[in-house]
């Protein structure tokens, strides 16, 4: 204990879940200069207090390290409408559709924007999560009726829909060849494009939508970060950023305005040339508040849409295989091998979206080859989602050690639609959190917001229960063998997540020398039923020893 240093803050009379394996629980800790000075008993910590020390008596409340999300879209999806769909990033050309209850509501909001914008301007709207299970998105003809003269894009996953003006400008007709790794949906009667496009058809054929202005993005980031603090989220990786977003984050850091710590992941790369440009442009940089060291690849699609690349057919209604529904790659395999090799040699962290088992296997092939050529034993290249690996793939990841990590999404464990698409056998190995931890693989959890809700407590709960609300295939279609204990689940949102971000020397646990990021909870999280964790209440969130969110002071201080 560093008794010669006077603490700025002492937190005492608490139940501190430290995530430090040498002392998993403590009663108190002291903070100086924004970092943890010491942890121990309340009596010990008060010896470090001086006349100007703030003392926070928590009356026995539970304290955890600040929670960390390894894969979240604060800005990138906002710039193409999905973030705006949640009311956070309604900037630039995007439309806030958070109040929409139907496709007609979306069209009405687009029509409103038409009245206040000039012909030819972009109008981009998301497809809110509440509508995604309720029916098809509008087609180009519906968009044309409300916005014939604007460039309109309605973003979803895996399909986005554009109006006829954008189709004309892109030269997309009934005769347009479908790019490999993409789809152009056509009317079954006329053969004409419906306006729905997927993956490489979007990336290769459509013009790139404009980014929101830097100053608007700065304001939007801070709005989102305030929401994050209210749920105990103190650090995250923002995925798929373009230049304006990077500049916005840099400006906020230079002014000292960031409320949460942010890792920036550069935007999606689709070709060998993209990888060469990124390798030439970026050298990893940053500090404990803001860093850029990773780039985004995306190899396949999604399981529920049957576009994830798999060895076997996907299912419908849990038990019925759909012939020919094995998905496909979005990056040609030979190009992927070259891209991973280039980016690994450049010292960047690669994050690649892989959901189907065949996509996971190919990405591991590429990583093994690249690391054999340029060994990087602590690269922590990430498998993003990694939803349906085989046992052999898990063993390969374990053999790669700290050269790889997994950035997955526990909140998906509450959605029975995944089980319907996978069938019984694959559902049992869906997001196998316990197997990964047992094998010693680095695992960080996340929400993939948007479209999923961001509060980490939802993922904490589902990592422990694997329960679904829609019980068509039973309460536990994903089985219970892969359920985590609360301590294990918390690890994936703290120290494990920090390892994925390369910040484990700074955050992820409450121990001397680390940044003083912590959360105070109303409930005794280790003691309540895991099902109830999703309803837990954050009372206080501190980042760098500064209390940046406080719900109700009387509840923090009281028992």
N, C-alpha and C positions, 0 to 999 in steps of 0.2 A: 504494500500500500504506500502511495506516495504522499506521506504526511506533510512534506514541506510545501505542497501546493494547496492553495485555498480553493475550494469548490465554488463555482458560480451557482450551482443548483444541487440540492440533495433531495432525492426521492426516497422516502422512508415509509415503513409500516405498509409494505406492499407484498404481493406475491409475484415475484419477478421471474418469468420464464425466460431464461437468458439465452438458450440455444448454445451455450458454451458447455461442451461435454465434461469439462473439468469441474463445473459447478452449475448443474442444470437449473437450480432454483436458488434465488437469494431473496433477502428481505428488503434490500435497499441498494442504491447506487448513487455515485456522485459524478457530476459533470463539470468539466473545466474546458474553456476554449472550444466548446461545441463537441467535445469528445468525452467518452466514458473515462473517468479518472480512476475509479475503483468500484467494486461491488462487494457486498458483504452484509453484515447486520446493520440495523439502524444505528446502534450505538457506535459501531466502527465508522460509519459514514459521517455521523455528526461531528466526529473529531476533525474532519476535514472542512467543516463549516467555519466561516468567519463572520464578521459583522455585516457584510454585504451579501451573504449567501441567501439565496431564496430556498426555502424549505417547503417541500410538497409532501404532506402526509396523506396517504391514499386510503387509509382506513381498511387495509386488507385487500384492496382491489387487485385484480390480475393485470400485470403489465407484460406485454410481448415486445420483441423487436418490431420496428416498422416493417410493414408487409411490402413485398416486392412482386411485381408482375413482369414476367419475362417476354410477353408478346401481346402488345396492345396497339391499337391504331388510333392515336389521338389526332393526328393531322392527316395522314395519307388518305384514309377513307373519307375524311371530312372534305378533302379537296375534290372528291368525285361523288359526294352526295350522301354517303352512308352515315358519316358522322353527323351531317346536318339533319339526318333523319332522326337523330336522338336529341336534337335541339342544342348541341354543344358547338358545332362548327358551321353554323349558317353564315358562311363568309363568301365573298366574291360572287361567283355564279351559282352557288348552291342554294337550295331551298329547304327550309325547315319543315319537315313533314312529321314531326313528333306527335302532332295531334290527329293525324290521319287515321281513320277507322276503316277505310275502304279504298279500292282503286279509284272510285269516283272522287273521293276526297283528294287523292294525289293529283288527279287531273285538274281539279278546281284550283289547287295551289299553284300548279304550273301555269294555269290560265291567268291567275293573279299576277305572277311574275311577268308574263307577256305584256300586261298593261303598263308596266313600269320600266320596261327595258326595250332597247332598239332591236329591230329585225337583224338577224345574224348573230346576236349575242348568244352565249351558252346559257342553258338552263339545265341544272343537274339536280336530280332528286334521288333520295334513297328509297329503298323498299323496306319499311319498318319491320322488325321481327314479328310484331303482332299480326302482320298480314301474310307472312311467308307460308303459313300452313292453311291459309284461307282461300287459296285459288291462284289462278294464273295472273301474271303481270299484264298490263295493257299492251297491245301490239302497236306497231308504227301508225296504223290508221287512227287509233284512239288518240295518240299523241298529235298527229297531224290536225285533228279536229280542233284542238285547243292551241296549237303552236306550229302552224305550217311554215313560218318564216324564220324561226329560231333554230339553233343547234340544240336539240334536246336529247338528254341521256338519262334513263331511269336505271339506276345501278342496283344489281342484285348479285347473287352467287349461286351457281356459276354463270348465270345468264344476266346480261344487261340488255336493255331495249333502247333503240334510238329511233328517231323519227325519219321521215323520208328525206328531209334535207340532208341529214348527215349521211344517209345511205348514198345519196347522189354524189355528195362531195367525196366520199370514199370510193366511188365507182363500184359499189356492191350491187350486183344484179343477179338474176336467176342463173346466169352463166358464170358467175365468179367462182373460180376454184377455191375450195375450202383449204385454208392453210393447215399443214400438219400440226396437230396439237390444238386444234380449235374447232368451232362449230359455227355454221351459218344456218339458222333454223329457217325452213321454207314451208310455205303453205302446201299441204298435201294435195290440194286440187290444182292450184295455179302454178306451183313451183316457184312463186315469187318469194323473196325474203320477207319474213314477218317483222323484221327489225330486231329480233333476238339474236345475240351473238355471244359466243363464249371463248374465253382464253385467247389463243393466238389470233383468232379472227378479230378480236378487239385490239390486241397489242400491235398487230402487223398492219391492219387495214384502216382503222379509224385515226383521225387526227387526235393528238394528245390534248385533253382538256386543260384549260388554264389553271395555274395555281392560285389560291387565294393570296391577296397582297400580304406582304410581310407584317405590316402593322396590325392588320386584322388577325393574322395568325398568332401574333404575340398575345393579343387580348384573349383569343380563344383558348390558347394553351393555359393561361392562368385561370380562366373559368373552369376548365376541366380539372386542373390541379386542385382547386379548392374543393371540388366534388370528391376527388380522390382522398384528400385528407380527412373528409368526414367519414370515410370508411376504413381509415387506418393505412391507406396505401401511400408510401413515402418514396418509392423508387420504382422505375419501370423502364422497359425497352420500347421505344416508339418505332414501329416497323414501317418501312417503305417510304422514307422521306425524300422529297425532292428539294431543289435548291432553296426556295423561299422558306420552307419549313426549317431547314438547317440554319439559315440566316436568322430566323426568328428566335430559335433556341439560343444561338450564339449571342444575340443582342440581349436577351433576358439574363443570360449568365454574366455578361460583361457589366450589366447594371446591378447585378446582385438581386434580381427580382424573382428567380426561380423559387417555387414553393416546394417542389418535389425534385428528386434527383432523376435525371433522364439520360438513358443511353439512346443514341440515335442510330438507327439502322438505315443505310442508304437504300434507295428505291430498287424495285425489281429489275434484275438483269435477265435478258432473254437470249443472248448470243455470245459467241466467243469474242466478238468485237466489243460488246458491252463490258465483258469481264476485263478485257485489255484496257479499256478506257478507265474503268474504276480502279484497277491496279496502278495505273499511271497517275491517277488523280489523288488518291487517298493514301496517307500514312496514318495508322491509328494514333489518335490524340485524345486528350481530355484530362480531367481531374475527377474528384469524387462527387462533383455536382453535375457535370455534363461531359459526355465522351462520344466519340464516333470511332468504332473499330470494326463494325460488321456490315455486311451487304446481304441482300435478300435474293434468293433464288426460289423458284416454285416449280416442282417437277410434275406434280399431278393435280387432280381436282379434289372433289369431295365424295365421301362415302354415300351420303344420303341421296345425292344426285347420280350415283353410279358412275362418276367421272374419275374417282380415285383409281390408280393403276394397280390391278390385283392379279394374282396367279389364278384365282378361281372366280367364277361368276358371282356377282352380288345377288342379294335376295330381295323379294317383295313379300311383305307380311310375315317376316321372320322365318318361314319354313320353305318358301317356294323360290328356288333359283331362277334367275332371269337369263336365259341363254344369250351369250355374247355380251354380257354387261360387265366387262372386266376393266372398263375405263381406258385411259390412254395417258401417254406422256405429253407434257407441254413443252419440254426442251428435248431435242433429239439426243439419244444416249451418247453418241460420239461427241456432240457438242458439250454435254454436261461433263464428261470426263476431262475435256480440255479446260473448261471454265473453272472447275474445282482445282485443277492443277495450277492454273495461273493465279488464282486468288489465294491459295494456300502459300505459294511461293512469295507472294507480295506481303505476307504477314497479316492479312486481314482475317477476321472471323467470318466464316460462312454460315449463314442460316438458310436452310432449305426446307420448304414446305413439302412434306411427304406423308401421305395418309395410307395408301394401299401398300400391302406387303411387298409387291413387286417394285414399287417406287423406292421403298426403304432399302431393299436389297441393292438396287442400282446405285443409290447415293452412297451406301457403304462401300461398294466397289470403287467408286470414284475417290472417296476419302482414303481408303487403304492405298490406292495407287499413288495419290498425291503425297501422302505422308511417307510412303516408302522412298519417294524421290527427294522430298524436302521434309525431313522429320521435324515435327513440332509437338513435343510431348505435353505441352500445356496450351494447345491451340483452342480447345473448347469449341470446335465447330459444332453447330447445333442441328439436331433433327427437330424441325418444327412440327408440332402435332404428334407425329409418330404414332398414329392411332391404332394401327393393327399389325404390329411386328410379329414375326415368327419367333419361336424359341431360339433358333439358330441366329437370327438377327440380334436378339438380345445378347447372346453369347459373344458375337462379334463386337458389339458396342462395349461390352465389359473388357474385352481384350485390348481395345483401343485406349482404355483408361481415360486420362484427362485430356486426350486429344479431341474427345467428343463430349457432348452433353445433350440432354433432351429438354426441350421447352414445350410442354404439353398443356392440355386444357381440361382440368378436372370438372368444370361446370358442364361439359358435354355428357358426363356420366348420368345426368338427370333427364336426358332426352331419349325417349323410347324409339324415336325415328331411326336412331343409329342402329339399334338392335334389329329393327325391321329390315334394314338394308344388309345387315351382316349375317343373320342367321345364328343359330345356337352356338356353334363351335367357335366362330370368330368373335361373337359377343363376349365370350368368357375371357378372351385375351385382349379385349378392347382397353386401351390405355392401362397396361399392366403395371401400375405404380409400385406395388409391393415387390414384384419380381425385379424391377429395375433397381430399387433400393437394396434388395438382398444381394444383387450382383455388384453393388458398389458403383453403379452408374450415377453421374451427376444429373439430378432431376430438378428442374425449376418449373413451377406451375404458373398459370396465367388464365386469362379469360377470353382472349381474342375479341375484346370489345372494339368497335361494334362488329357483329350484331349482338353478341352475348352480353348480359349484364356484367358490369365490372366489379362489384363488391367482392373482395377476396373471401369473405366469410362464406359465400355460396360454394366456392371451390373447396374450401376447408371442410365443409360439411359433407359434400358429395364424395370427396376423396376417402372419407371414413365410412360412408354408408353404401355408395353405389346404388341408391334407391331412385326409382323413377315414379313420377306422379301418374303418368299414363300407364296403367297396368294391363294393357291388352296382352302383353307377353309375360305377365307376372310382375311382381314387385321388384325382383332382382334379375332382369334378363342378362345383366352383365356379370352375374355371379357375385359371390362374396369373398372368394379366395384372394382377390387383389385389394381388399379393403385395407386402409391404413389405420394405425392408431392416431390419436390427436397429435402426439409429439411428432410422428413421422409426417403427417400432413402439414403441420406448422413448419417443419424443416423445408418442405418444398416451396413454401412461400417466404422463407427467410434465408437461411444460410445456403440451401441448395440453389435458390434463385440468384443469390449474390454470386455464387460460383459461376453460374451461367453467364452472368453479366461481366465477370472478371473483376468484381468489386468486393470479393470476400475478405480482402484485407481492410476494407473500410466499413462495410455494413453487413447486416444479416444476423448479428448476435449482440447481446449486451455484455461486453467484456472490455477490459481496459485497453485504451488506444483506438477503439473504433468510434465512428460517428455516433452521436447520441440521438438516434432515431428510435422512438418508442411510441407504443399505443397503450392507452388505459381503457379497460373494458368494464362495462357494467356487470357482466356475468362472469362466473368462474369457469372459463372455457374448458379447462381440462376435466371438470367434474360433471358438466351437463351432458345430456344425450347428444351425440354428434348431429342428430337430425335437427336439434334446436340451435346449433351454431349459426346457421344461416339467418337466424332472426336476432343475433346478438347485436348489442349497441356499443358503438365507440363513444367514449366520453371525452377523450383527449388524444391528440396526435401531436408529437413533437418531432422536429427535424433539426438536427444539429444542435440539440438542446433548447431550441426555441419552440414554445407552444404555439402552433399555427392553427390548431382547431381545438375549440373547447365547447362542448355541448351544453352542459349545465353544471356550473361550478359546485353547487350544493351536492350533486350526486357524486362528483369526483372526490370530494373531501369526506363524504359520509359513508357509513357502513351499510 
